[in-house]
Amino acid sequence: MDRSGAVLDHPGLWRARHLVRARTRSGHPTGFPPLDAILHDGGWPPAGLTEFLYDTPGVGELRLLLPALARLSHADARWIAWIAPPCTPYAPALASAGVDLDRVLLIHPRNRREALWATEQALRSGASSAVLAWLDESGLGPTGVRRLQLAAKQGRAWANLFRPRKASARPSMAELRILLDDEPSERCDRVGVTVLKRRGGWATTRLVLELGRGPFPNEFESLGDRIASWRRSLGRSFDSAPVLIDRRGLRGIPPAPPAPTAPKVSTAQPGD
Amino acid sequence: MLWFAVHFPRLGLEIFERRHPDETASPAVLVEDGRVRLTNAPARQAGIVPGSSLATAHGVAARLRHFERDLPAELERLHRLAETAYRYTSHVSACAPDGLVLDMHGSRALFDNLFDGIGAVAEDLASLFADIGHAARIAFAHTPAGALTLARAGQRPAVEGPVHAAALEALHGVPLACTEIAPRNVERLANMGIVRIGQLLALPRDELGARFGPALQDCLSRLTGETSDPRTPIVPRESFASAVHLIEAISNKQTLLFPMRRLTAELAAWLGARQLGAMRLVWGFHPLHGAPCHVETRFASPRADARGILEIARLRLEQADLPEETMSIELAAAETAPRASAAGGLFATEAGTGLGTGAATGESHPAAPMELVDAIEARLGDAALRCLALADDHRPERAWTSRRPGRKPGGVSRMPTEVSAAPGRRPLWFFDPPRPVRIHRFRLLAGPERIESGWWDDAVARDYYVALGEDGAQCWLFHTRGSARPRRRGVDSRSDDGWFLHGYFS
C-alpha cells in the first residue's frame, strides 16, 4: 500500500481529481463575468492557445478581448504582439479603450512561413504577454497548432488564434476554442459566444455577451435627454438659454449659458 | 602594488590558426630563419621540438603545415588583445613580443569581492582569451617585470598572504632564461652555474653590476621592485573594427559562424570595456575576387552580449546573399550607444518582467522585449515591425502614426479629446486608404459626426456614420461633402458616389 501511495504522489501522474482542485483564478479576467464563470482559470488562459472561430470580421472579436488586453498592457511589461492582422488596428481606438500603445507590437510577415515562424518566436521567447495571430489556414495543420500551443506554454504567453469557422471541424490542441457569431441587436453591442472546448468542462451552450462601449455614445442615442438634463442643471434660467443645434445634429453641444443680462432670444424647440 | 601579466606562448602560431578554424587538429609549426619556433598540440604529439630545422619537421610529420613568422601581425594582434583586457583595468600595457601587463592595484578590493580572490581573476582572464582563440598564461606579482617573468615561466605565486612575499618566493625558482636579461649574459651566468633568479639575487649586487654591466643590475632591481618600472598604458581605439582573414575560402554559412564567434567575442570585450552597447553592426564578407558583401544588423536596444549578437547575425545571414567563397570577414561597430547599467535588483524579481539581461543569459531565461524585436527584424526585415503611436490631428487617418520599435516616438502621446472622451467611438480596424462602397448595401445606425479639417495640407470634409453591413459587421462609413474627395494614395473617386468605408467596429 505504501508503495502505491508513493506512485500516486509522483509529479508526472495526473488524476482527474486534480482538475477540481486546480481550478484557480490565474487567468486574465475577460471583463465579462458570465464568461469568466465558465472559463477554467476564471479568465483567458494565461499560458496557452485560445482559438476564435468566426466568419464575419467585425463581429466583436476584438471588443471581446479589449478589457483583458487593456489590463494586461499595464500589468505586464512584455509585448502584445499582433501578427499579420487583416487590417490596421486603429491606435486611437485602442488608446481610448485603455490599451497602453507602448506595449503593442505589429508584425507584418511577408509570407505564411514567416508568419508561423514569427508567431512561434513571439510565443516561445517569453517576451510577449499576449499574441494575436491571423494565420493562413493552408499552412496551419494540426502540427502547427500544436507547436503554437507548446510555445505558448513555454513562453507563458496568452496566445490568440483567429480562424475561420470551418476550422472548428478540425481537431486542435488549443486549450480553449470559442465560436463567435453575430447576435442581432438594436445597438450592435452583443456577440454570441459558444465555447467548443475548454479545460475542466464540456462545451457550453450559446451565451450572449453584452460588449458595451459600442459606437453609440450617449449623444447619439438621445440628444433630447441630454439637453433636458443640461437645462435642469441650469435651474430657473433655462427659458432664456439659447440652444444652438446644428441641423445635422451632433456637433450641437450647447455653448456656455449667457449672462443673465443678455437680451432674450427666441429659441428653437430642441428635442428631435 | 599588484600587477597581472599575461603571456601568450603561442601567439605567433595562433594568428595563423585563427585564419582557418577547421584545421586546428592537423600539425602546424611557426618557422623563423628556417628553424621551428612554435608548435601546436598535434605537432608536439608528432614529436617536433622547437629549434629543429624545417626539413626535419617535415620529415617527422607528413601533413605538416608551416607558417613564416609575421612579426608586424603579431604586434597588431597583441594590441588588440591589450584592448580586450581593458575591461579589467584602465592601465594595460603591451610588452612586445607576446606579453601584457595590467596594473590591478586600484581594483584589488573590487576583485576580492567580485571574483572571490585574485586567483579567480586570473582564471577569468585565461578564459576570456581562450574564448577568442589564444592560450594565455597568467601570473601576478608586485612588479610588472616580476609578473611577466612568472607568466613566461608558467608559475603563479600563492594567493594567500601578501603578494610581495609570495611573488619573491616564486621568483626564486624561475630560470634566468625567462627574465629580460640579455641571452649572452644568461649564457655566461649559466657557465658559472647560476641558472635561477634566486641564485642571482643572493650575489652582491654591486659586484654583479661591475662584471655584467648596469643593464643586469637594473633588470634585477626592477624585478624585485627596488627601482620603479613605469609602463605606458595603451589607449583603446574609439571605434571597433576587426577582421579575420581566412587562408582557405569558406562557402558554407554554418562554417562562417565559427570565425564570426571570435569576432563577436572581441566586440563584446571592447563594448564591455567602454560601457557601450552596439546599435548597428556591419559585417563584411570579402570574396577572393569581386566586390565584398556587407550585411548590417541593427538592434532596438544597445546590446553587448556576444551570444545574442551572433544569434542575430545568424538570422540575418539566412536571408543574405553572400559571396560564393568568403576569404575574409570583417566586423565594424557602426553605431554604439551607452548601455544602461546591468546591475540587477537586490532580490530576485519575477522572471519575464525584467528588462535588462546580462551576458550570462541562459537559453531558458525569457528574452527581454527588445531581443524579440531584434530577432524578428533580423529575419523578416526592418519593415516588418511597427509600433503604434497617437498623433494630434482630427483627421482619422492622421490621428495615428507608426514607428520602428525602440525608437522614441516623434509625435504626441496625448489623445485628442474627442477620442478619449468617448471610448468606442472609433473603429478598431482601420482601412488606409478608405475603400469606396455602395451605400445601398448598408443600413445607417448613427451619425453623422462631422470632421472637417486640414485646409492647410490635405483638406477633408466628411460626415461619419456608423452603419450595419449586409454581413452583420458594424462599419464606419463616411460621406464626403462637396468636392473634397480623398485624393491620397490613389483612391479612385470616379466609381463611387462619395461613400467610403473607413473601418470596422470589431
Interface residues (C-beta under 8 A of the other chain):
Chain A: T56 P57 G58 V59 G60 E61 L62 R63 L66 D76 A77 R78 W79 P85 P86 C87 T88 P89 Y90 A91 P92 A93 L94 A95 S96 A97 G98 L101 D102 V104 L105 L106 I107 H108 P109 R110 E114 W117 A118 Q121 A122 S125 G126 A127 S128 G155 R156 D182 P184 R187 C188 G212 R213 G214 P215 F216 P217 F220 E221 D246 R248 G249 L250 R251
Chain B: A351 G352 T353 L355 H365 P366 A367 A368 P369 E371 L372 V373 A375 I376 R379 L380 G381 A383 A384 L385 R386 C387 L388 A389 L390 P396 A399 W400 T401 S402 P405 S413 M415 P416 V419 S420 A422 P423 G424 R425 R426 P427 L428 W429 F430 F431 D432 L445 A446 G447 P448 E449 R450 D463 V466 L468 G469 D471 G472 A473 Q474 C475 W476 G503 Y504 F505 S506
